[in-house]
Amino acid sequence: MSRPLVALAAAAFAILGGLPLVVMLARVEAADLAGLLDARTLELFGRTLWLGLGSAGLALLLGAPFGFLVARTDVPGAAWMRPLGVVPLFLPPLLIALTWTVLTGARGAWPAVLVLGTGTFPLVAVFTARAFERIDARREEAAILLGGTRGALAASWRLVAPAALCGACLSFVFAVNDFSIPDYMSWVGPKFNVYADEVFATWGQTSSPGRAVAAALPLVALTLVSLLPALALRRRGALATLDSDFQRPRPLPLGRWRWPAAGFCLAVLAISVGVPVGRLLYEAGGGADWSVAGLRGAFSRALELARDDLRNSLLLSAAAATLVVPVALVLGHALERSRRARWLEPLVVLPLGVPAILFGIGIIAVWNHPATASLYDGPGMVVLLFAGRFGAFAVLIAAGAVASVDPALEDAGRTVGAGPARRLLRIVAPSTAASLGGGWLLVFVLSMRELDAAIFVPAANATAAFRVYNAVHFGRDDFVAALALLLTFLIVLPGLAWALLGRRRLEVLP
């Protein structure tokens, strides 16, 4: 790989995702650290840890069996249940919370765990499914001969466990850094404060970046403690390069357990997708007075009042995803092919190691100056915010895809005189196109549903996710439900288009 090309990509990523973190840390003074380990901080730490562990545990409990069943067994409906299983990751968690609080009236800690766990179980499911599919059929057949189907499953789970645990670590990261769900679930009734709330409150009370960063340091440490094992588990769970003679395993017959297994998968989908979307449709159509005319009227009103917000979300998220893909291809290739570049991997995930609210504050500290006022006040600021916040996912996905490309292909290109850039464009990029598309889609989706960072950056306030959050605090009506459904449709739209027109399945996770 060309060193200048890698240096250029690393510099771009550093500006997008690293500079806000460096600037924030530089603002911390000794006085800001006072009270960092007082009783209140320790109490916040305990609640945040409990929220993350509960959400990750639920995601693992639902995602691991779901991923196994739809990827490796003859469970009825696996062909359509598998793509539906990714949809909860595409839904803004706030939309799931909206529906379940109305249906059950439950608020507080446990409902927050249920919402975040069911919203992030696809992370575990996709990692588990991909790991099961990477087990060579010959290895599985040998295990069956020695220990039967049960022995083969036990041997397979030992290979798949790192991938499933990697997904659970990412679920933990999403949960502990989420602000909107704990805030909304305790908006009425007992307050369930977590670290993300503390960062928000500290900035609102003092407008001091140093105080806000200091308040978040324990959360940053907690997140990094989860991300670093996730990186190690990702490599162990990838099962390295798929050889040219790789044999895909055949579906395992479930026998009399086929329909109970299908019932479990359907129940998971109903809880995470069916009920939230169904309830929003019910509310958008007028509730007890539901009618098609009422549904059309709600959608018309939502389009009329929030057309600009929807357009902004769509265009800005697409721009951010497009910006990070070429950077991700170069850095992902370097991370996988060069051992000397492996040390960059922990640095790549640093933007994910801070709460979105804190990253938004860092963006303000970097760009809110007279010299960059035109950028800060315009849509370009939102693109930089989304690209810096979520670009790490595209890099990890690209690295995982490069691991599956036989290095001999690049060696052959080198022998005929192809330079590093040409090999990257002509050999690596086509071979990893599905993963690059998946990286684009994941950055797009996460940008579309991003709320926490958008709260602080003024230009990001004109997005659909912020409009829903703002509207729901002023009262639930058919407009909020219709706008939430329109936002959901726009988030899922690129994946639907690829499913209809693409020839290969998108690889959405590393």
Secondary structure, DSSP 8 states (H G I E B T S, - for coil): --HHHHHHHHHHHIIIIIHHHHHHHHT--GGGGTTTTSHHHHHHHHHHHHHHHHHHHHHHHHHHHHHHHHHHB--TTHHHHHHHTTHHHHS-HHHHHHHHHHHH---SHHHHHHHHHHHHHHHHHHHHHHHHHTS-HHHHHHHHHHHHHHHHHHHHHHHHHHHHHHHHHHHHHHHHT--HHHHHHTSSSS----HHHHHHHHHHHH--HHHHHHHHHHHHHHHHHHHHHHHHHHHHHTTS---TT------B--GGGHHHHHHHHHHHHIIIIIHHHHHHHHHHTTGGG--HHHHHHHHHHHHHHHHHHHHHHHHHHHHHHHHHHHHHHHHHHHHHH-GGGTTHHHHHTGGGGS-HHHHHHHHHHHH-SGGGHHHHTSHHHHHHHHHHHHHHHHHHHHHHHHHTS-HHHHHHHHHTT--HHHHIIIIIHHHTHHHHHHHHHHHHHHHHT--TGGGTSGGGGSSHHHHHHHHHTT---HHHHHHHHHHHHHHHHHHHHHHHH-SS------
